[in-house]
């Protein structure tokens, strides 16, 4: 009886159940959180010290366009803390970041936090619309192609997704403007619009331009993951037992295929903040993507550092959240027994 109980406990643990499950889950979550903090710390170091790679004297750069006197250089050096060591400057900067103080913009002569808060809503709304588009259309196309695998619809979706994935977002943006703005006049082609419905109308084409290429990737991953599950033994057993096709797809195919789909979708959605810069420039949107391009062009270091740090934090946080959600879908991940 003791040996049988031992085998039963081991079987439960291998399936993500049993008395050791809570400890493994806690270690899994703790490991992801520690990884998140370490990544953010390393990113903050790279973001801050990259400023020292730019050639030239920062004080003279801040006084560009003039013939600065030694007194003016000394005053700027003191005002921006450039007389301190790099380590002291980093500690002062990261301490301000933790308090929500990213410094002062050189081009806007205002706090970086205020500049970002004015631009952030447009980018967040654009990313949210594109994320919904990616999730809904990508999953729908991938599921439909998998259910029609080997048929014309499957091949058509596969070819279309391959073509869309190869087209840059700015090319899609130009085509959308030419068709839906210039020819049909359905949507505006420039500006962010006012709050509410007007903002939504202005963001339709940018969201499509930003999300269509990612829709293709999600569709291909969904199709591939579901096709892999369809040939698994448990699906064949469920089908032979007389379960309906919808029940087999929902309970045995899609549920087991959702883990890689979720992982890829999380990475793509997090990357929308980075990709939004080109689309915002094309459509003249007042978001942080276009602000980043302008700030790099004008060498506004505090704004560039703040935007890059915000993007990195968002990217790493979204991926960590996806990692933490996956064990809820498939406990084998936390148990370390997932098989491919």
C-alpha positions as CSV (number, residue, x, y, z in Angstrom):
1,X,0.0,0.0,0.0
2,X,2.9,2.4,0.8
3,X,4.4,1.9,-2.6
4,X,1.1,2.4,-4.3
5,X,0.5,5.7,-2.4
6,X,4.0,6.8,-3.3
7,X,3.3,6.2,-7.0
8,X,0.0,8.0,-6.8
9,X,1.7,11.0,-5.2
10,X,4.3,11.1,-7.9
11,X,1.7,10.8,-10.6
12,X,-0.2,13.7,-9.1
13,X,2.9,15.8,-8.9
14,X,3.8,15.0,-12.5
15,X,0.4,16.3,-13.5
16,X,0.7,19.5,-11.5
17,X,-1.4,18.3,-8.6
18,X,-0.6,17.0,-5.1
19,X,1.0,18.4,-2.0
20,X,4.0,19.9,-3.8
21,X,2.0,22.0,-6.2
22,X,1.7,25.1,-4.0
23,X,5.5,25.3,-3.3
24,X,6.3,24.8,-7.0
25,X,3.8,27.5,-8.0
26,X,5.3,29.9,-5.4
27,X,8.8,29.2,-6.7
28,X,7.6,29.7,-10.3
29,X,6.0,33.1,-9.4
30,X,9.0,34.2,-7.3
31,X,11.4,33.3,-10.1
32,X,9.4,35.4,-12.6
33,X,9.2,38.4,-10.3
34,X,12.9,38.3,-9.5
35,X,13.6,38.0,-13.3
36,X,11.4,41.0,-13.8
37,X,13.2,43.2,-11.3
38,X,16.6,42.1,-12.6
39,X,15.7,42.9,-16.1
40,X,14.3,46.3,-15.2
41,X,17.5,47.1,-13.2
42,X,19.7,46.1,-16.2
43,X,17.5,48.1,-18.5
44,X,17.7,51.2,-16.4
45,X,21.5,51.0,-16.5
46,X,21.6,50.7,-20.3
47,X,19.1,53.5,-20.7
48,X,20.9,55.9,-18.5
49,X,24.6,55.2,-19.4
50,X,23.8,55.2,-23.2
51,X,23.8,58.9,-22.9
52,X,27.6,58.9,-22.3
53,X,28.1,57.1,-25.6
54,X,27.0,60.2,-27.5
55,X,30.2,62.1,-28.5
56,X,30.8,65.6,-27.3
57,X,30.5,67.6,-24.1
58,X,26.9,67.4,-22.7
59,X,27.2,71.0,-21.3
60,X,28.2,72.4,-24.7
61,X,25.4,70.5,-26.3
62,X,22.8,72.0,-23.9
63,X,24.1,75.4,-25.0
64,X,24.2,74.6,-28.7
65,X,23.7,77.4,-31.2
66,X,25.6,79.8,-28.9
67,X,29.2,80.7,-28.1
68,X,29.1,79.8,-24.4
69,X,31.3,81.5,-21.9
70,X,33.1,79.4,-19.2
71,X,30.7,80.8,-16.7
72,X,27.7,79.6,-18.7
73,X,29.2,76.1,-19.1
74,X,29.9,76.0,-15.4
75,X,26.3,77.0,-14.5
76,X,24.8,74.4,-16.9
77,X,27.1,71.7,-15.6
78,X,26.0,72.5,-12.0
79,X,22.3,72.8,-12.9
80,X,22.1,69.4,-14.6
81,X,24.5,67.7,-12.1
82,X,27.1,67.0,-14.8
83,X,29.8,67.8,-12.3
84,X,29.0,64.6,-10.4
85,X,30.4,61.1,-11.1
86,X,28.4,58.9,-13.5
87,X,27.3,56.6,-10.6
88,X,26.1,59.6,-8.6
89,X,24.2,60.9,-11.6
90,X,22.6,57.5,-12.1
91,X,21.5,57.2,-8.5
92,X,20.0,60.7,-8.6
93,X,18.2,59.9,-11.9
94,X,16.8,56.5,-10.8
95,X,15.7,58.0,-7.5
96,X,13.8,60.6,-9.4
97,X,12.3,58.0,-11.7
98,X,11.0,56.0,-8.7
99,X,9.3,59.2,-7.5
100,X,7.9,59.9,-11.0
101,X,10.4,62.6,-11.8
102,X,12.1,61.9,-15.2
103,X,13.9,65.3,-15.3
104,X,13.2,68.3,-17.5
105,X,12.8,68.3,-21.2
106,X,15.4,70.4,-23.1
107,X,13.1,71.2,-26.1
108,X,9.8,71.8,-24.2
109,X,11.3,73.4,-21.1
110,X,8.9,71.4,-19.0
111,X,8.9,68.4,-16.7
112,X,9.3,65.2,-18.8
113,X,6.4,63.7,-16.8
114,X,4.1,66.4,-18.0
115,X,5.2,66.0,-21.6
116,X,4.6,62.3,-21.5
117,X,1.2,62.6,-19.8
118,X,0.1,64.9,-22.7
119,X,1.1,62.3,-25.3
120,X,0.5,59.0,-23.6
121,X,-3.3,58.8,-23.9
122,X,-3.2,58.8,-27.7
123,X,-0.6,56.0,-27.8
124,X,-2.5,53.9,-25.3
125,X,-5.7,54.2,-27.2
126,X,-4.0,53.3,-30.5
127,X,-2.2,50.3,-28.9
128,X,-5.5,49.2,-27.3
129,X,-7.4,49.3,-30.6
130,X,-4.6,47.5,-32.4
131,X,-4.4,44.8,-29.6
132,X,-8.1,44.1,-29.9
133,X,-7.8,43.9,-33.6
134,X,-4.8,41.5,-33.4
135,X,-6.5,39.3,-30.8
136,X,-9.9,39.0,-32.5
137,X,-8.9,38.8,-36.1
138,X,-5.8,36.8,-35.5
139,X,-7.5,34.1,-33.4
140,X,-10.6,34.0,-35.7
141,X,-8.5,33.6,-38.9
142,X,-6.2,31.0,-37.3
143,X,-9.0,28.9,-35.9
144,X,-11.0,29.1,-39.2
145,X,-7.9,28.0,-41.2
146,X,-7.2,25.1,-38.8
147,X,-10.8,23.9,-39.0
148,X,-10.5,24.0,-42.8
149,X,-7.0,22.7,-43.0
150,X,-6.0,21.4,-46.4
151,X,-8.9,23.2,-48.1
152,X,-9.0,26.4,-50.2
153,X,-9.9,28.6,-47.2
154,X,-6.9,27.3,-45.3
155,X,-4.5,28.0,-48.2
156,X,-6.0,31.4,-48.8
157,X,-5.6,32.5,-45.2
158,X,-2.0,31.1,-45.1
159,X,-1.0,33.0,-48.3
160,X,-2.7,36.2,-47.1
161,X,-1.1,36.1,-43.7
162,X,2.3,35.4,-45.2
163,X,1.9,38.4,-47.5
164,X,0.7,40.7,-44.7
165,X,3.5,39.7,-42.4
166,X,6.0,40.7,-45.1
167,X,4.6,44.2,-45.7
168,X,6.0,47.0,-43.5
169,X,3.5,49.0,-41.4
170,X,4.3,52.3,-43.2
171,X,3.4,50.7,-46.6
172,X,0.1,49.4,-45.2
173,X,-0.5,52.9,-43.8
174,X,0.1,54.6,-47.2
175,X,-2.3,52.1,-48.9
176,X,-5.0,52.6,-46.2
177,X,-4.7,56.4,-46.6
178,X,-4.9,56.1,-50.4
179,X,-8.0,53.9,-50.4
180,X,-10.0,54.9,-47.3
181,X,-9.1,58.6,-47.0
182,X,-8.3,59.8,-50.5
183,X,-10.5,57.7,-52.6
184,X,-13.5,56.9,-50.4
185,X,-13.2,59.6,-47.8
186,X,-14.4,57.4,-45.0
187,X,-11.7,58.2,-42.4
188,X,-9.3,61.1,-41.8
189,X,-5.7,60.6,-42.6
190,X,-4.0,63.1,-40.2
191,X,-4.2,64.1,-36.6
192,X,-5.5,62.6,-33.4
193,X,-8.9,64.2,-33.3
194,X,-10.8,65.2,-30.1
195,X,-11.8,63.0,-27.2
196,X,-14.6,60.4,-27.7
197,X,-16.0,59.3,-31.0
198,X,-13.8,61.7,-33.1
199,X,-10.7,60.2,-31.5
200,X,-11.9,56.7,-32.3
201,X,-12.5,57.6,-36.0
202,X,-9.1,59.2,-36.3
203,X,-7.4,56.0,-34.9
204,X,-9.2,53.4,-37.0
205,X,-6.7,53.6,-39.9
206,X,-3.6,53.9,-37.7
207,X,-4.8,50.9,-35.6
208,X,-5.2,48.8,-38.8
209,X,-1.8,49.9,-40.1
210,X,-0.2,49.0,-36.8
211,X,-2.0,45.7,-36.3
212,X,-2.5,44.0,-39.6
213,X,1.0,42.5,-39.8
214,X,0.7,41.2,-36.3
215,X,-2.7,39.7,-37.1
216,X,-1.0,37.6,-39.7
217,X,1.5,36.3,-37.2
218,X,-1.1,35.4,-34.6
219,X,-3.2,33.7,-37.2
220,X,-0.3,31.6,-38.4
221,X,0.7,30.6,-34.8
222,X,-2.9,29.8,-33.9
223,X,-3.3,27.6,-37.0
224,X,0.0,25.8,-36.4
225,X,-0.7,25.2,-32.7
226,X,-4.2,23.9,-33.3
227,X,-3.1,21.7,-36.2
228,X,-0.5,20.2,-33.8
229,X,-3.2,19.4,-31.3
230,X,-5.5,17.8,-33.8
231,X,-3.2,14.9,-34.3
232,X,-2.7,14.2,-30.6
233,X,-3.9,11.0,-29.2
234,X,-6.3,12.6,-26.6
235,X,-8.1,14.4,-29.4
236,X,-8.5,11.2,-31.4
237,X,-9.9,9.5,-28.3
238,X,-12.3,12.3,-27.6
239,X,-13.5,12.1,-31.2
240,X,-13.9,8.3,-31.1
241,X,-16.1,8.7,-27.9
242,X,-18.7,10.5,-30.0
243,X,-18.1,14.1,-28.6
244,X,-19.4,16.9,-30.9
245,X,-16.8,18.7,-33.0
246,X,-17.3,22.0,-31.1
247,X,-16.7,20.2,-27.8
248,X,-13.6,18.6,-29.1
249,X,-12.3,21.9,-30.5
250,X,-13.0,23.9,-27.4
251,X,-12.1,21.4,-24.6
252,X,-9.3,19.4,-26.2
253,X,-7.8,21.4,-29.1
254,X,-8.0,25.1,-28.4
255,X,-7.5,24.7,-24.6
256,X,-4.2,22.9,-25.1
257,X,-3.1,25.1,-28.0
258,X,-3.8,28.4,-26.2
259,X,-0.5,28.5,-24.3
260,X,1.9,29.3,-27.3
261,X,-0.8,31.5,-28.8
262,X,-1.0,33.5,-25.5
263,X,2.8,33.8,-25.4
264,X,3.2,35.1,-28.9
265,X,0.2,37.4,-28.6
266,X,1.7,38.9,-25.4
267,X,5.0,39.5,-27.0
268,X,3.4,41.1,-30.1
269,X,1.1,43.4,-28.1
270,X,4.0,44.5,-25.9
271,X,5.9,45.3,-29.0
272,X,3.1,47.6,-30.3
273,X,4.6,50.5,-28.2
274,X,7.8,50.2,-30.2
275,X,6.1,49.8,-33.6
276,X,3.7,52.7,-33.0
277,X,6.4,55.3,-33.7
278,X,6.4,54.8,-37.5
279,X,2.6,54.8,-37.6
280,X,2.2,57.9,-35.5
281,X,4.6,59.7,-37.7
282,X,2.8,58.7,-40.8
283,X,-0.6,59.7,-39.5
284,X,0.6,62.8,-37.6
285,X,-0.6,61.5,-34.2
286,X,0.5,63.3,-31.1
287,X,1.7,60.1,-29.2
288,X,4.9,59.1,-27.5
289,X,6.1,57.3,-30.6
290,X,6.3,60.5,-32.6
291,X,7.6,62.3,-29.5
292,X,10.5,59.7,-29.4
293,X,11.4,60.3,-33.0
294,X,11.4,64.1,-32.5
295,X,13.4,63.9,-29.2
296,X,16.0,61.7,-30.8
297,X,16.3,64.1,-33.7
298,X,16.7,67.0,-31.3
299,X,18.9,65.1,-28.8
300,X,16.5,65.7,-25.9
301,X,18.1,63.1,-23.7
302,X,15.7,63.2,-20.7
303,X,12.7,62.6,-22.9
304,X,14.4,59.8,-24.9
305,X,15.5,58.1,-21.6
306,X,12.0,58.4,-20.1
307,X,10.2,57.0,-23.2
308,X,12.6,54.1,-23.7
309,X,12.3,53.2,-20.0
310,X,8.5,53.3,-20.2
311,X,8.5,51.1,-23.3
312,X,10.9,48.6,-21.7
313,X,8.9,48.5,-18.4
314,X,5.7,47.9,-20.4
315,X,7.3,45.2,-22.6
316,X,8.9,43.3,-19.7
317,X,5.8,43.6,-17.5
318,X,3.4,42.3,-20.1
319,X,5.6,39.3,-20.8
320,X,5.9,38.6,-17.1
321,X,2.1,38.7,-16.7
322,X,1.8,36.3,-19.6
323,X,4.3,34.0,-18.0
324,X,2.2,34.1,-14.7
325,X,-1.0,33.5,-16.5
326,X,0.2,30.4,-18.5
327,X,0.3,28.1,-15.5
328,X,-3.3,28.9,-14.8
329,X,-4.1,27.6,-18.2
330,X,-1.7,24.7,-18.2
331,X,-0.5,23.6,-14.7
332,X,2.2,21.5,-16.3
333,X,4.2,24.6,-16.9
334,X,4.6,25.5,-13.2
335,X,5.2,21.8,-12.5
336,X,7.9,21.6,-15.1
337,X,6.4,18.6,-16.8
338,X,5.1,20.1,-20.0
339,X,5.8,18.0,-23.0
340,X,5.9,19.0,-26.6
